[in-house]
Amino acid sequence: MPAARNIAFVASDVPIAQDAMARLSALYGQHDPRDADVIVALGGDGFMLGTLHATQALAMPVYGMNRGTVGFLMNDYGEEGLIQRLEAAEETVINPLHMRAVARDGQVTEALAINEVSLLRAGPQAAQLRIWVDGILRMEDLVCDGALVCTPAGSTAYNYSAHGPILPIGSDALAITAVAAFRPRRWRGALVPNRAVVKIEVTDPDKRPVMADADSRSVANVVSVEIRSEPEVAHRMLFDPGHGLEERLISEQFE
């Protein structure tokens, strides 16, 4: 990226991240995100997602440094040579998912998700779902603990834990993955073009309540959720050379 003269440091609430922000601000200065060349996020993956959502209107690149646990979306933490690291960083642009969830009372909730939109059972019984893709009914009866639609960037998160596929960062696809499918037992999900519109209906919301979640924004008692890629929103993420999302997605499959 071009010269990073003005840096805005943001940090999660944990002491190790707050301490890092104080040390880095003393070394490199602190600027308001609206006046900065780059935002440096200090925390874990959850904080990185929150930072991308909070700053999407600024069209500002975000460079994360891990002061959390896993740090899949983050670079290694280091205080020396930060300006040089930022100037050498490689940019990855990702588009989020748009969720439109309709609750039993008719209330509509819209939200964006960088990783995935998930539907999860909210009671003791399995969810009963019906899946449409571009207006065509593709799955009449899916009985499961839940289902999710993920982006390539989010394919190593909850999707991978649910045995979904890892998608290359440049792939024009979304993954639909079942969570603990009971019927059909062997259904492992599907890949659809990233321009597809996926609609998931809850067929028995009274007996088998379901919640929806978009990057930790939850909606209770949903009856239907429409999910599509949102190309109008672009999140700019910066990674050290050789350690970008593409490399991480490949490496994850060999660990």
NUVO-958767 format. One record per residue: residue in one letter; chain; x, z, y of N, C-alpha, C, O in turn. Coordinates in steps of 0.1 Angstrom, whole numbers. Atoms other than C-alpha are relative to their C-alpha. Last residue first. Example, Ala and Ser with C-alpha at 12.3 -4.5 7.8 and 13.67 -1.06 7.14 Angstrom:
   residu   chaine    n.px    n.pz    n.py   ca.px   ca.pz   ca.py    c.px    c.pz    c.py    o.px    o.pz    o.py
        S        A      -9       0     -11     137      71     -11      -8       8      11      -3       9      22
        A        A       9       0     -12     123      78     -45       9       0      12      19       7      12
END
This chain:
   residu   chaine    n.px    n.pz    n.py   ca.px   ca.pz   ca.py    c.px    c.pz    c.py    o.px    o.pz    o.py
        E        A      -4     -14       0     -25      91    -290      -8       7     -12      -6      19     -14
        F        A     -11      -1      10     -26      53    -295       4      15      -1      15      17      -6
        Q        A       4       5      13     -60      46    -278      11       2     -11       8       0     -23
        E        A       9      -9       6     -52      67    -248      -4      -4     -14      -7       5     -22
        S        A      -7     -11       6     -22      46    -241      -9       9      -7      -5      15     -18
        I        A      -7       5      12     -43      15    -235       7      11      -7       5      12     -19
        L        A      11       3      10     -67      33    -211       6      -6     -13       1      -3     -23
        R        A       5     -13       5     -37      49    -193     -11      -3     -11     -12       4     -21
        E        A     -10      -6       9     -19      16    -188      -6      12      -7      -4      14     -19
        E        A      -1       9      12     -50       0    -173       9       5     -10       6       5     -22
        L        A      11      -2      10     -57      31    -152       1      -9     -12      -2      -5     -23
        G        A      13       3      -5     -23      30    -135     -11       2     -11      -8       5     -22
        H        A       8     -11       5       9      47    -147     -14      -2       5     -22       8       7
        G        A      -2      -2      14      34      18    -145      -9      11      -6      -9      14     -18
        P        A      -3      12       8      37      20    -108       2       4     -14      10      13     -18
        D        A     -15       3       0      23      53     -94       2     -12      -9      -5     -14     -19
        F        A      -7      -5      11     -15      51     -90      15      -4       1      18     -14       7
        L        A     -14       3       0     -39      46     -61       8       7     -11       5      19     -14
        M        A      -8     -10       6     -77      44     -63      15      -4      -1      18     -16      -4
        R        A     -14       4       0    -100      23     -41       9      12      -5       9      22       2
        H        A      -9     -11      -1    -137      28     -48      15      -4      -2      18     -11     -12
        A        A     -14       2       6    -158      -2     -42       8      12       3      11      16      15
        V        A      -8     -12      -3    -196       0     -35      13      -2      -8      13      -4     -20
        E        A      -1      -2     -14    -215     -33     -32       9      12       4      13      14      15
        P        A     -12       7      -5    -208     -41     -68       2       2      15      13      -1      20
        E        A       2       1     -15    -232     -14     -80      12      -7       6      22       0      10
        S        A     -12      -1      -8    -234     -17    -118      -3      -2      15     -13      -9      18
        R        A      -7      13      -3    -268     -10    -133      13       2       8      14      12      14
        I        A     -14       0      -3    -288      18    -148       6     -14       2       3     -23      -6
        E        A      -6      14      -1    -325      24    -149      14       1       5      17       8      15
        V        A     -12       1      -9    -337      58    -161       5     -14      -1       7     -20     -11
        S        A      -7      12       1    -372      66    -175      12       0       9      12       6      20
        V        A       8       8       9    -393      96    -183       6     -14      -1       4     -21     -11
        V        A       1      14      -3    -370     122    -168      -9      -7     -10     -10      -3     -22
        N        A      12       6       4    -376     159    -171      -2     -14       4     -12     -18      10
        A        A       7      -5      11    -347     172    -151     -12      -8      -3     -18     -14       5
        V        A      14       2      -2    -323     152    -129      -8       5     -12      -5       0     -23
        S        A      10      -1      11    -287     161    -127     -14      -1       4     -18       3      15
        R        A      13      -1      -8    -259     151    -103     -11      -2     -11     -13     -12     -16
        S        A       4     -14      -3    -228     159    -124     -12       1       9     -15      13      13
        D        A     -11      -7      -5    -214     123    -124      -3      14       5       0      18      17
        A        A      -9      11      -6    -248     108    -129      11       8       7      10      13      18
        D        A     -12      -4      -8    -269     130    -152       8     -11       4      11     -20      -4
        A        A     -10      11      -3    -303     126    -168      10       5       9       8      15      17
        M        A      -6       0     -13    -324     153    -185       9     -12       2      14     -17      -8
        V        A     -13       5      -2    -347     149    -215       4       1      15      -4       0      24
        P        A      -5       2     -14    -377     167    -228      14      -5       1      22      -1      -7
        R        A     -15       1       1    -388     162    -265       5      -3      15       9     -15      18
        K        A      -5      -7      12    -424     174    -269      16       0       0      22       9      -5
        D        A       7     -13       1    -437     164    -235       7       9     -11      10      20      -8
        P        A      -6     -10      -9    -412     136    -228      -6      14      -1       0      24       3
        D        A       8     -12       3    -421     117    -260       5      11      10      11      21       5
        T        A      13       3       5    -410      81    -254      -8      12      -3     -20      10      -5
        V        A       2     -12       9    -381      87    -230     -14      -2      -5     -24      -1       2
        E        A      13      -8      -1    -373      53    -216       0      11     -10       5      11     -21
        I        A       2      -9      12    -338      38    -211     -12       8       3     -13      15      13
        K        A      11     -10      -2    -334       8    -188      -2       8     -13      -4       3     -24
        V        A       3      -8      12    -301     -11    -187     -11      10       4     -10      17      13
        V        A       8     -12      -4    -297     -38    -160      -5       7     -13     -12       1     -21
        A        A      13      -3       7    -269     -62    -170      -7      12       7       0      21      12
        R        A      11       4      -9    -243     -74    -144     -13       4      -6     -24       2       0
        N        A       2     -10     -10    -216     -54    -163     -10      -4      11     -14       4      19
        P        A      -7       4     -13    -222     -75    -193      -2      10      11     -13      16      12
        V        A       8      10      -8    -234     -55    -223       8      -4      12      17       3      16
        L        A      -6       4     -12    -215     -36    -251      -9     -11       7     -14     -20       0
        A        A      -1      15      -3    -234     -18    -277       8      -2      13       9       7      21
        G        A       1       4     -14    -238      16    -294       1     -15       1       1     -23      -8
        R        A     -11      -5      -8    -227      32    -326       0      -5      14      10      -3      22
        W        A      -1       7     -12    -258      28    -347      10       6       9       9      18      13
        R        A     -13       7      -1    -251      41    -382       1      -8      14      11     -15      16
        R        A     -12      -8       2    -278      67    -383      13      -7       3      23       0       8
        P        A      -6       4      12    -306      47    -367      14       7      -2      21       9       8
        R        A       6      12       5    -319      73    -363       1     -10      11      -4      -8      22
        F        A       6      -4      12    -300     106    -360      -7     -12      -7      -6     -14     -19
        A        A      12       8       4    -276      95    -333      -5       5     -14       3       6     -23
        A        A       5      -6      13    -251     122    -322     -13      -7      -4     -24       0      -5
        V        A      -6     -13       2    -247     108    -286      -7       7     -13     -19      10     -12
        A        A       8     -10       4    -254      71    -285       8      13      -2      19      13      -6
        T        A      -5      -8      11    -232      48    -265     -11      11      -3     -15      18       6
        I        A      11      -9       3    -240      19    -242       3       8     -13       6       2     -23
        A        A       2      -5      14    -208       4    -229     -13       9       0     -14      18       8
        L        A       5     -14       1    -206     -17    -198      -2       4     -14      -6      -4     -22
        A        A      10      -5      10    -187     -50    -195      -3      15       2       5      22       9
        D        A      12       1      -6    -167     -72    -172     -11       5      -9     -21      -3     -12
        S        A      11       6       8    -134     -60    -185     -13       0       8     -16       9      15
        G        A       4      13      -6    -106     -54    -160     -12      -6      -7     -16     -17      -3
        I        A       4      -2     -14    -102     -17    -168      -5     -13       7     -13     -12      16
        P        A     -10       4     -10    -101     -24    -205      -5       1      14     -16      -3      17
        L        A       1      13      -6    -130      -6    -223      12      -3      10      15       6      18
        I        A      -7       0     -13    -126      23    -246       1     -14       5       4     -24      -2
        P        A     -13       8      -1    -153      22    -272       7       3      13       0       6      23
        G        A       2      13      -6    -178      50    -278      13      -7       2      23      -1       0
        H        A      -5      11       9    -171      78    -303      -4     -14       5      -6     -23      -2
        A        A      11       4       8    -191     104    -283       2     -11      -9      -7     -17     -15
        S        A       3     -12       8    -158     119    -270     -12      -2     -10     -13       3     -20
        Y        A     -10       0      11    -149      84    -259      -3      12      -9      -1      11     -21
        N        A       2      11       9    -181      81    -238       9       1     -12       5      -1     -24
        Y        A      11      -4       9    -177     116    -223      -3     -11     -11      -5      -8     -22
        A        A       5     -14      -3    -144     105    -207     -10       3     -11      -7       3     -23
        T        A      -8     -10       8    -123      76    -220      -5      14       2       1      23      -3
        S        A       1       1      14    -149      50    -210       8       9      -8       6      11     -20
        G        A       5     -12       7    -152      62    -175      -1       0     -15      -6       9     -21
        A        A      -8     -12      -5    -130      37    -158      -5      12      -7       4      22      -9
        P        A     -13       0       6    -145       9    -180       8      12       4      15      19      -4
        T        A      -8      10      -6    -180      20    -168      13      -1      -8      16       9     -15
        C        A     -12      -3      -7    -204      40    -189       7     -12       5       5     -23       0
        V        A      -6      13      -4    -239      40    -201      12       3       8      11      11      18
        L        A      -7       2     -13    -250      71    -220       4     -15       2       5     -22      -7
        A        A      -6      13      -1    -273      83    -248       6      -2      14       2       5      23
        G        A      -1       6     -13    -286     116    -259       6     -14      -1       9     -19     -12
        D        A      -2     -10     -10    -290     141    -287       1      -6      14      -1       2      23
        C        A     -14      -4      -2    -304     113    -308       0      12       9     -10      17      14
        V        A       1     -15       0    -335      95    -320      14       6       0      22       3      -9
        L        A     -13      -7       1    -334      59    -309      -2      15       0      -6      20      11
        D        A       1     -14       2    -367      40    -314      14       6      -3      19       4     -15
        E        A      14      -5       0    -374       5    -302       0      15      -1      -8      22       6
        M        A       1     -11       9    -339      -6    -293     -13       7       1     -16      14      11
        R        A     -11       2      10    -333     -40    -277       0      11     -10       5       9     -21
        L        A      -1     -12       8    -365     -44    -256      10      -3     -11       9     -11     -20
        I        A       2       3      14    -357     -73    -232       1      13      -8      11      20      -7
        G        A      14       2       3    -361     -66    -195      -4      -3     -14     -16      -5     -17
        D        A       5      11      -8    -325     -71    -187     -14      -4      -4     -18     -15      -5
        V        A     -11       7      -7    -315     -47    -214      -5     -12       6     -10     -22      -1
        W        A       2      14      -5    -342     -23    -226      13      -5       6      19       3      13
        I        A     -10       6      -8    -336       9    -247      -4     -14       3      -6     -22      -6
        R        A       1      14       2    -362      33    -261       9      -7      10       9      -3      22
        L        A      -2      10     -11    -355      69    -265      -3     -14      -5      -2     -17     -16
        Q        A       5      13       6    -365      99    -286      -1     -10      11      -8      -9      21
        A        A       7       9      -9    -345     130    -278      -5     -12      -7       1     -16     -17
        A        A      -7      12      -4    -337     155    -305      -8      -8      10     -20      -8       9
        Q        A       2      12       8    -355     188    -306       8     -12       6      10     -13      18
        P        A      -5      -2      13    -344     222    -292      -1     -13      -9       7     -14     -19
        G        A       8     -10       8    -349     212    -256       6       0     -14      17      -6     -16
        A        A       0     -12      -7    -331     193    -228      -8      11      -7     -13      21      -1
        R        A      11      -8       3    -319     163    -247       0      13       7      11      19       9
        L        A      -2     -10      10    -294     143    -228     -12       8      -3     -20      11       6
        L        A      13      -6       2    -294     111    -208       2      10     -12       7       6     -22
        S        A       4      -4      13    -261     100    -194     -14       6       0     -18      12      10
        V        A      13      -5      -1    -249      79    -165      -4       4     -14      -4      -4     -23
        E        A      11       3       9    -212      74    -167     -13       6       5     -13      15      13
        N        A      -3       0      14    -178      75    -150     -12      -5      -8     -11     -16     -15
        I        A     -13       7       2    -181      65    -113       3      -1     -15       8     -11     -20
        A        A      -8      -7      10    -218      75    -111      13      -9      -2      12     -21      -5
        L        A     -11       8       5    -240      67     -81       8       8     -10      10      20      -8
        A        A     -13      -5      -2    -274      83     -74      10     -10      -6       7     -19     -13
        E        A     -10      10       1    -311      76     -71      14       6       3      15      15      12
        T        A     -14      -4      -4    -338     101     -78       9     -12      -2      10     -17     -13
        V        A     -11      10       2    -375      91     -80      13       5       6      14       9      17
        Q        A     -11       0     -10    -402     117     -82      11      -9      -5      15      -9     -17
        G        A       0      12      -8    -432     107    -104      11      -1      10      13     -11      17
        D        A       9      -2     -11    -439     142    -118       0     -12      10      -7     -12      20
        R        A      14      -1       4    -425     132    -151     -10       1      11     -21      -4      10
        A        A       4     -12       7    -392     122    -135     -15       0      -4     -22      -9       1
        V        A      14      -4      -3    -380      87    -126      -4      12      -9      -3      12     -21
        A        A       7      -8      10    -343      81    -125     -14       4       4     -15       8      16
        R        A      13      -3      -5    -326      53    -107      -8       7     -10     -13       1     -20
        M        A      11      -6       8    -289      53    -114     -13       2       8     -13       7      19
        H        A      11      -5      -8    -263      30     -98     -11       5     -10     -15      -2     -19
        L        A      13       3       5    -230      27    -116     -11       5       9      -9      15      16
        P        A       7     -10       7    -197      27     -98     -13      -6      -6     -16     -17      -4
        N        A      14      -1      -5    -174      -1     -89      -8      10      -8      -6      11     -21
        I        A      10      -1      10    -136       2     -94     -14       1       7     -15       6      18
        V        A      14       0      -6    -107     -10     -74     -10       1     -11     -10      -7     -20
        T        A      11       4       9     -72      -2     -86     -13       2       6     -16      12      12
        E        A      14      -3      -2     -43       0     -62      -9      -6     -11      -7     -17     -16
        E        A       8      12       4      -6       2     -71     -15       4       1     -19      15      -3
        A        A      12      -2       9      15      29     -54      -8     -13      -1      -8     -22       8
        A        A      -3       7      12      49      20     -38     -12      -1     -10     -12      -8     -20
        E        A      -2      14      -4      39      30      -3       3      -9     -12       0     -21     -12
        L        A      12       6      -5      23      62     -16       2     -15       3      -6     -23       0
        R        A      10       2      11      53      71     -37     -12      -7       4     -18     -16      -3
        Q        A      -5      12       8      77      65      -8      -9      -2     -12     -12     -14     -15
        I        A       2      12      -7      56      88      14       4     -12      -8      -3     -23      -8
        L        A      14       5       1      55     114     -13      -3     -12       8     -10     -21       3
        G        A       2      15       0      92     116     -17     -14      -5       0     -16     -16      -5
        E        A     -11       8      -6      94     153     -27      -4     -15       0     -10     -20     -10
        E        A       0      -2     -14      63     174     -33      10      -9       7       8     -12      19
        G        A     -14      -1      -5      54     164     -68       0       0      15      -8      -7      21
        Y        A      -3      -7     -13      23     164     -89      14       1       3      23       3      -6
        D        A      -7     -13       2      18     138    -116       2       6      14       4      -1      24
        N        A     -14       1       1      -8     112    -107       7      13      -2       1      24       0
        M        A      -9      -5     -10     -45     117    -113      14      -4      -3      18      -8     -14
        L        A       1       8     -12     -74     100    -130      10       3      11      10      -2      22
        F        A      -1      14       4     -65     114    -164      -1      -9      12       6     -20      12
        G        A      -6       8     -10     -57     148    -149       1     -15      -4      11     -22       0
        V        A      -4      12       7     -64     169    -180       7     -10      10      18     -14       7
        T        A      -3      -2      14     -63     204    -164       5     -14      -6      17     -15      -9
        G        A      11      -4       9     -62     206    -127       4       1     -14      15       6     -17
        R        A       0     -15      -1     -36     204    -100     -11       5      -8     -16      16      -5
        N        A       6      -9       9     -29     167    -107       3      15       2      14      19       1
        M        A     -11      -7       7     -21     145     -78      -6      12      -8     -14      19      -3
        G        A       1     -14       5     -47     120     -67      13       5      -6      21      -2     -12
        Y        A     -12      -2       9     -42      90     -44      -2      15      -5      -1      24       3
        V        A      -2     -14       4     -74      79     -26      11       0     -11      10      -7     -21
        P        A      -6      -2      14     -77      46      -8       3      15      -2       6      22       7
        M        A     -14      -5      -1    -101      47      22       6       1     -14      -1       6     -23
        A        A      -7      11       6    -133      26      24      15       3       0      23      -5       2
        L        A     -12       2      -9    -146      54      47       8     -12      -5      17     -16       2
        A        A       3       7     -13    -181      53      33      12      -3       8      11     -11      17
        Q        A       2      15       3    -168      61      -2      -4      -7      12      -1     -19      13
        T        A      -7       8     -10    -153      94      10      -3     -15      -2       4     -23       5
        A        A       2      -5     -14    -176     120      -6       6      -9      10       2      -9      22
        H        A      14       0      -5    -181     100     -38       0       4      14      -7      -3      22
        L        A       3      14      -1    -143      94     -43     -15      -2       5     -17     -10      14
        T        A      -6       6     -12    -136     130     -35      -3     -14       2      -6     -19      13
        G        A       7      -5     -12    -161     143     -61       5      -6      13      -2      -9      23
        L        A      13       7      -1    -147     120     -87      -7       5      12     -13      -4      19
        M        A      -3      14      -4    -112     133     -79     -13      -7       1     -15     -15      10
        F        A      -1       0     -14    -125     169     -81       3     -14       6      -1     -18      16
        G        A      13      -2      -7    -138     163    -115       1       0      15      -8      -5      22
        D        A       8      12       0    -105     148    -126     -14       1       6     -19      -8      13
        G        A       2       7      13     -85     177    -116      -9     -12       1     -12     -16      12
        G        A      10      -7       9     -72     190     -83       0      -7     -13      10     -12     -17
        L        A      -7      -9       8     -53     177     -52     -10       8      -9     -18      16      -3
        A        A       9     -10       6     -67     146     -36       8       9     -10      15       4     -18
        V        A      -7      -6      12     -44     127     -12      -9      11      -5     -11      21       1
        I        A       4     -13       4     -64     105      12       7       4     -13       7      -3     -22
        V        A       2      -2      14     -47      75      28      -5      15      -2      -2      23       6
        D        A      -3      12       8     -43      59      61      -3       1     -14      -6      -9     -21
        A        A     -11       0       9     -60      88      79       2     -14      -5      -7     -23      -5
        D        A     -11       6      -8     -82      89     110      12      -2      -9      23      -6      -4
        R        A       5      12      -8    -116      94      93      12      -6       7      10     -18      11
        P        A       2      12       8     -99     117      67      -4     -13       7      -1     -24       3
        D        A      14       1       4     -88     141      94      -2     -13      -8       5     -23      -5
        H        A       9       8      -9     -51     144      94     -14       0      -5     -17       2     -17
        Q        A      14       1       5     -26     169      80      -9      -7      10      -8      -4      22
        G        A      10       0     -10      12     169      84     -14      -2      -7     -15      -6     -18
        Y        A       4      13      -5      38     158      59     -11      -1      10     -14     -12      15
        L        A     -11      10       1      58     189      49      -4     -13       7       5     -20      13
        A        A     -12      -4      -8      35     216      61      11     -10       0      18     -12      10
        S        A       4       2     -14       4     197      48      12       4       9      14      -2      20
        L        A      -1      14      -3      22     194      14      -4      -2      15       2     -11      21
        R        A     -14       4       1      28     232      11       1     -15       5      10     -18      13
        A        A      -7      -6     -11      -7     241      23      14      -4       0      19      -7      11
        M        A       4       6     -12     -23     215       0       7       7      12      11       0      21
        A        A      -6      13      -1      -3     227     -30      -4      -7      13       5     -13      20
        D        A     -14      -2      -3     -14     263     -24       7     -13       2      16     -15      11
        Q        A      -1      -4     -14     -50     252     -23      14       3       5      18      -1      16
        A        A       3      12      -9     -46     233     -55       1       4      14       6      -4      22
        I        A     -12       9       2     -29     262     -74      -2     -12       9       8     -18      14
        P        A     -12      -4      -8     -55     286     -59      11      -9      -1      18     -12       9
        V        A      -9      -8       8     -86     267     -73      13       3       8      18      -5      15
        D        A       0     -14      -4    -110     255     -46      10       9      -8      12      21      -4
        S        A      10      -7       6    -102     218     -50       1      15       4      11      19      10
        A        A      -3      -7      12     -80     201     -25     -12       8      -6     -21      11       2
        V        A      12      -8       4     -80     176       3       3       6     -14      10       1     -22
        F        A       0      -7      12     -50     162      21     -13       8      -2     -18      14       7
        A        A      10     -11       1     -55     136      47       1       6     -13      -2       0     -23
        I        A       5      -4      13     -23     115      53     -11      11       2      -8      21       9
        N        A       9     -11      -2     -13      96      84      -7       3     -14     -14      -5     -20
        R        A      -5      -9     -11      18      74      83      -9      12       1      -4      23       4
        A        A      10     -11       0      11      58      49       5      10      11      12      20       7
        A        A      -6     -13      -4      30      25      54     -11      10       1     -21       8       8
        P        A      -8      -1     -12      11      -3      36       5      14       4       1      23      -3
        M        A       8       0     -12       0       0       0       9       0      12      21       3      12
END
